[in-house]
């Protein structure tokens, strides 16, 4: 006896899940393009649905609101930064090695997630709405906490200057990375040099965190 044939319009459950995930990603990709080019405030769900070739009803099945889209993009950045920093430095005991690793990963992320970071930065500049400002504020404060904690560890072990406020050091590192990501579209020749990132990391550490002599 042979197994009954599956109806032509039926899909295996796993295939259906993959299709749903693919559609979710497709909608998110279209949203990213519009948010990057138009900005958060000017972009509407109607425009995103039209760009993706679906109805707003279909879009709402995946994203309840424009803020939900924004928060998912922010979560991608959070995963590639904060979450990854914690995982990659968990086995390191030297604060200098931790900070070196974090800076390298952060600068590399600004290249890998250039579009996503552009969306976040544009929303920060163009919109004063709490629905974008507060999540971004929370994200960067979490970055400050992690970086300041590593700097404080280095101060206790004598690696970094004790006179340095760890929070100030954290924000100088964050601002340097922000400046790098914001100026990437300018095609700065220096950025294309193969050893630029290691040199940038060395500069940041020497300028901000060099031990008193």
C-alpha contacts under 8 A as a table, 3 or more apart, distances in Angstrom:
res1	aa1	res2	aa2	distance
6	X	10	X	6.53
7	X	10	X	5.30
11	X	15	X	6.15
11	X	16	X	6.07
12	X	15	X	5.19
12	X	16	X	6.31
13	X	16	X	5.09
13	X	17	X	6.34
14	X	17	X	5.09
14	X	18	X	6.28
15	X	18	X	5.03
15	X	19	X	6.15
16	X	19	X	5.05
16	X	20	X	6.25
17	X	20	X	5.10
17	X	21	X	6.19
18	X	21	X	5.05
18	X	22	X	6.03
19	X	22	X	5.02
19	X	23	X	6.13
20	X	23	X	5.12
20	X	24	X	6.16
21	X	24	X	5.00
21	X	25	X	6.24
22	X	25	X	5.11
22	X	26	X	6.11
23	X	26	X	4.93
23	X	27	X	6.16
24	X	27	X	5.28
24	X	28	X	6.20
24	X	62	X	6.23
25	X	28	X	5.02
25	X	29	X	6.08
26	X	29	X	5.13
26	X	30	X	6.38
26	X	52	X	7.39
27	X	30	X	5.23
27	X	31	X	6.18
27	X	48	X	7.53
27	X	49	X	7.66
27	X	52	X	6.10
27	X	59	X	7.27
28	X	31	X	4.97
28	X	32	X	6.14
28	X	69	X	7.08
29	X	32	X	5.10
29	X	33	X	6.46
30	X	33	X	5.28
30	X	34	X	6.48
30	X	48	X	6.34
30	X	51	X	6.47
30	X	52	X	6.06
31	X	34	X	5.26
31	X	35	X	5.97
31	X	48	X	5.52
31	X	69	X	7.54
32	X	35	X	5.10
32	X	36	X	5.93
32	X	115	X	7.45
32	X	116	X	7.14
32	X	119	X	7.32
33	X	36	X	5.23
33	X	37	X	6.24
34	X	37	X	5.16
34	X	38	X	5.59
34	X	39	X	7.21
34	X	43	X	6.52
34	X	48	X	7.05
35	X	38	X	5.38
35	X	39	X	4.68
35	X	40	X	5.35
35	X	43	X	6.07
35	X	119	X	6.07
36	X	39	X	5.66
36	X	40	X	7.89
36	X	115	X	6.95
36	X	116	X	7.98
36	X	118	X	6.43
36	X	119	X	5.00
36	X	122	X	7.53
38	X	41	X	7.96
38	X	42	X	5.78
38	X	43	X	5.96
39	X	42	X	5.62
39	X	43	X	6.17
39	X	119	X	7.10
39	X	122	X	6.32
39	X	123	X	6.41
39	X	126	X	7.41
40	X	43	X	5.46
40	X	119	X	7.61
40	X	122	X	7.58
40	X	123	X	5.59
40	X	126	X	7.84
40	X	127	X	7.31
41	X	44	X	7.91
41	X	123	X	7.68
41	X	126	X	7.57
41	X	127	X	6.52
43	X	47	X	6.76
43	X	48	X	7.61
44	X	47	X	5.25
44	X	48	X	6.48
44	X	66	X	7.35
45	X	48	X	5.01
45	X	49	X	6.09
45	X	56	X	6.88
45	X	59	X	7.77
45	X	65	X	7.64
45	X	66	X	6.46
46	X	49	X	5.20
46	X	50	X	6.16
46	X	56	X	6.11
47	X	50	X	5.10
47	X	51	X	6.11
48	X	51	X	5.12
48	X	52	X	6.20
49	X	52	X	5.13
49	X	53	X	6.03
49	X	54	X	5.14
49	X	55	X	5.67
49	X	56	X	5.50
49	X	59	X	6.16
50	X	53	X	4.97
50	X	54	X	6.10
50	X	55	X	7.07
51	X	54	X	7.88
54	X	58	X	6.26
54	X	59	X	7.02
55	X	58	X	5.31
55	X	59	X	6.52
56	X	59	X	4.90
56	X	60	X	6.07
57	X	60	X	5.11
57	X	61	X	6.55
58	X	61	X	5.28
58	X	62	X	7.18
59	X	62	X	5.53
59	X	63	X	6.11
60	X	63	X	4.88
60	X	64	X	5.04
60	X	65	X	7.12
61	X	64	X	6.91
63	X	66	X	7.31
63	X	68	X	5.82
63	X	69	X	6.26
64	X	68	X	6.22
65	X	68	X	5.14
65	X	69	X	6.79
66	X	69	X	5.16
66	X	70	X	6.41
67	X	70	X	4.91
67	X	71	X	6.04
67	X	131	X	6.51
67	X	132	X	7.29
68	X	71	X	5.11
68	X	72	X	6.23
69	X	72	X	5.25
69	X	73	X	6.45
70	X	73	X	5.20
70	X	74	X	6.23
70	X	132	X	7.48
71	X	74	X	4.92
71	X	75	X	6.04
71	X	135	X	7.57
72	X	75	X	4.95
72	X	76	X	6.36
73	X	76	X	5.15
73	X	77	X	6.61
73	X	116	X	6.41
74	X	77	X	5.13
74	X	78	X	6.12
74	X	116	X	7.69
74	X	120	X	7.27
74	X	136	X	7.78
75	X	78	X	4.81
75	X	79	X	6.00
76	X	79	X	5.22
76	X	80	X	6.30
77	X	80	X	5.11
77	X	81	X	6.12
77	X	113	X	7.32
77	X	116	X	7.21
77	X	117	X	7.44
78	X	81	X	5.15
78	X	82	X	5.41
78	X	83	X	6.43
78	X	139	X	7.26
79	X	82	X	6.10
79	X	83	X	4.82
79	X	84	X	6.19
80	X	83	X	6.42
80	X	84	X	5.52
80	X	109	X	6.92
81	X	84	X	5.30
81	X	85	X	5.81
81	X	105	X	7.46
81	X	106	X	6.37
81	X	109	X	7.31
82	X	85	X	5.10
82	X	86	X	6.29
82	X	142	X	7.83
82	X	143	X	6.61
83	X	86	X	5.36
83	X	87	X	6.42
84	X	87	X	5.12
84	X	88	X	5.94
85	X	88	X	5.30
85	X	89	X	6.01
85	X	101	X	7.98
85	X	102	X	5.81
85	X	105	X	7.59
86	X	89	X	5.53
86	X	90	X	5.89
87	X	90	X	5.35
88	X	91	X	7.31
88	X	101	X	7.91
89	X	92	X	5.18
89	X	98	X	5.65
89	X	101	X	7.32
89	X	102	X	7.75
92	X	95	X	7.67
92	X	97	X	7.04
92	X	98	X	6.26
93	X	97	X	7.83
93	X	98	X	7.54
94	X	97	X	5.26
94	X	98	X	6.29
94	X	154	X	7.82
95	X	98	X	4.92
95	X	99	X	6.16
95	X	150	X	5.77
95	X	151	X	6.98
95	X	153	X	6.10
95	X	154	X	5.10
95	X	159	X	7.75
96	X	99	X	5.19
96	X	100	X	6.02
96	X	154	X	6.68
96	X	159	X	7.09
97	X	100	X	5.03
97	X	101	X	6.07
98	X	101	X	5.21
98	X	102	X	6.19
98	X	150	X	7.16
99	X	102	X	5.06
99	X	103	X	6.11
99	X	147	X	7.47
99	X	150	X	6.71
99	X	151	X	7.67
100	X	103	X	5.35
100	X	104	X	6.26
100	X	201	X	6.91
100	X	205	X	7.79
101	X	104	X	5.25
101	X	105	X	6.20
102	X	105	X	5.15
102	X	106	X	6.01
103	X	106	X	5.03
103	X	107	X	6.14
103	X	173	X	7.81
103	X	201	X	6.46
104	X	107	X	5.41
104	X	108	X	6.18
104	X	197	X	7.02
104	X	198	X	7.37
104	X	201	X	6.62
105	X	108	X	5.10
105	X	109	X	6.04
106	X	109	X	5.04
106	X	110	X	6.47
106	X	177	X	7.14
107	X	110	X	5.25
107	X	111	X	7.07
107	X	177	X	6.12
107	X	180	X	7.70
107	X	181	X	8.00
107	X	197	X	7.17
108	X	111	X	5.39
108	X	112	X	6.48
108	X	197	X	7.93
109	X	112	X	4.89
109	X	113	X	5.72
109	X	114	X	7.69
110	X	113	X	5.49
110	X	114	X	5.35
110	X	117	X	7.10
110	X	177	X	7.56
110	X	180	X	7.64
110	X	181	X	5.37
111	X	114	X	5.17
111	X	181	X	7.29
113	X	116	X	5.29
113	X	117	X	6.10
114	X	117	X	5.25
114	X	118	X	6.05
114	X	181	X	6.84
115	X	118	X	5.07
115	X	119	X	6.40
116	X	119	X	5.21
116	X	120	X	6.50
117	X	120	X	5.06
117	X	121	X	6.06
117	X	181	X	7.50
118	X	121	X	5.15
118	X	122	X	5.94
118	X	181	X	7.89
118	X	182	X	7.28
119	X	122	X	5.22
119	X	123	X	6.15
120	X	123	X	5.20
120	X	124	X	6.24
120	X	136	X	7.66
121	X	124	X	5.00
121	X	125	X	6.33
122	X	125	X	5.17
122	X	126	X	5.91
122	X	127	X	7.97
123	X	126	X	5.27
123	X	127	X	5.31
123	X	132	X	6.83
123	X	133	X	7.89
124	X	127	X	5.83
124	X	128	X	7.22
124	X	132	X	7.29
124	X	133	X	6.36
124	X	136	X	7.75
125	X	128	X	7.85
127	X	132	X	7.52
127	X	133	X	7.65
128	X	132	X	7.67
128	X	133	X	6.43
129	X	132	X	5.87
129	X	133	X	6.04
130	X	133	X	4.86
130	X	134	X	5.34
131	X	134	X	6.20
131	X	135	X	7.00
132	X	135	X	5.78
132	X	136	X	6.36
133	X	136	X	5.28
133	X	137	X	6.02
134	X	137	X	4.98
134	X	138	X	6.12
135	X	138	X	5.09
135	X	139	X	6.19
136	X	139	X	5.03
136	X	140	X	6.27
137	X	140	X	5.35
137	X	141	X	6.08
138	X	141	X	5.16
138	X	142	X	6.17
139	X	142	X	5.19
139	X	143	X	6.39
140	X	143	X	4.86
140	X	144	X	6.14
141	X	144	X	4.89
141	X	145	X	6.18
142	X	145	X	5.07
142	X	146	X	6.34
143	X	146	X	5.30
143	X	147	X	6.15
143	X	170	X	7.95
144	X	147	X	5.27
144	X	148	X	5.76
144	X	167	X	6.51
144	X	170	X	5.44
144	X	171	X	6.49
144	X	174	X	7.93
145	X	148	X	5.25
145	X	149	X	6.00
145	X	167	X	7.68
146	X	149	X	5.15
146	X	150	X	6.49
147	X	150	X	5.21
147	X	151	X	6.29
147	X	166	X	7.82
147	X	167	X	7.88
147	X	170	X	5.24
148	X	151	X	5.02
148	X	152	X	6.04
148	X	166	X	4.64
148	X	167	X	5.20
148	X	169	X	7.04
148	X	170	X	5.29
149	X	152	X	5.08
149	X	153	X	6.26
149	X	166	X	7.36
150	X	153	X	5.08
150	X	154	X	6.39
151	X	154	X	5.03
151	X	155	X	6.30
151	X	160	X	7.05
151	X	166	X	5.60
151	X	169	X	7.55
151	X	170	X	7.73
152	X	155	X	4.99
152	X	156	X	6.32
152	X	166	X	5.96
153	X	156	X	5.22
153	X	157	X	6.38
154	X	157	X	5.12
154	X	158	X	6.03
154	X	159	X	4.91
154	X	160	X	5.28
155	X	158	X	5.03
155	X	159	X	5.79
155	X	160	X	4.76
155	X	161	X	6.06
155	X	162	X	5.32
156	X	159	X	7.70
156	X	162	X	7.83
157	X	160	X	7.92
158	X	161	X	7.26
158	X	162	X	7.64
158	X	211	X	7.63
159	X	210	X	7.82
159	X	211	X	5.97
160	X	164	X	7.88
160	X	209	X	5.42
160	X	210	X	5.96
160	X	211	X	4.81
160	X	212	X	7.75
161	X	164	X	5.60
161	X	209	X	6.46
161	X	210	X	6.66
161	X	211	X	4.91
161	X	212	X	5.84
162	X	165	X	7.91
164	X	168	X	7.48
164	X	169	X	7.07
164	X	209	X	7.88
165	X	168	X	5.33
165	X	169	X	6.44
166	X	169	X	5.05
166	X	170	X	6.08
167	X	170	X	4.98
167	X	171	X	6.26
168	X	171	X	5.21
168	X	172	X	6.17
169	X	172	X	5.18
169	X	173	X	6.35
169	X	208	X	6.54
169	X	209	X	7.48
170	X	173	X	5.30
170	X	174	X	6.29
171	X	174	X	4.82
171	X	175	X	5.90
172	X	175	X	5.10
172	X	176	X	6.13
172	X	208	X	7.84
173	X	176	X	5.19
173	X	177	X	6.39
173	X	204	X	7.20
174	X	177	X	5.22
174	X	178	X	6.13
175	X	178	X	4.92
175	X	179	X	6.06
176	X	179	X	5.15
176	X	180	X	6.24
177	X	180	X	5.02
177	X	181	X	6.26
178	X	181	X	5.21
178	X	182	X	6.09
179	X	182	X	5.14
179	X	183	X	6.18
180	X	183	X	5.43
180	X	184	X	6.21
181	X	184	X	5.34
182	X	185	X	7.19
183	X	186	X	5.58
183	X	187	X	7.77
183	X	188	X	7.65
184	X	187	X	5.82
184	X	188	X	6.84
184	X	191	X	7.81
187	X	191	X	7.39
187	X	192	X	7.91
188	X	191	X	5.54
188	X	192	X	7.21
189	X	192	X	5.44
189	X	193	X	7.10
190	X	193	X	5.51
190	X	196	X	6.83
191	X	196	X	6.01
191	X	197	X	7.90
192	X	196	X	7.28
193	X	196	X	5.41
194	X	197	X	7.69
195	X	198	X	5.75
195	X	199	X	6.40
196	X	199	X	5.18
196	X	200	X	6.03
197	X	200	X	4.96
197	X	201	X	6.16
198	X	201	X	5.13
198	X	202	X	6.24
199	X	202	X	5.08
199	X	203	X	6.15
200	X	203	X	5.07
200	X	204	X	6.22
201	X	204	X	5.20
201	X	205	X	6.24
202	X	205	X	5.27
202	X	206	X	6.04
203	X	206	X	5.22
203	X	207	X	5.89
204	X	207	X	5.33
204	X	208	X	5.88
204	X	209	X	7.64
205	X	208	X	5.46
205	X	209	X	5.13
205	X	210	X	6.37
206	X	209	X	5.74
206	X	210	X	4.82
207	X	210	X	6.43
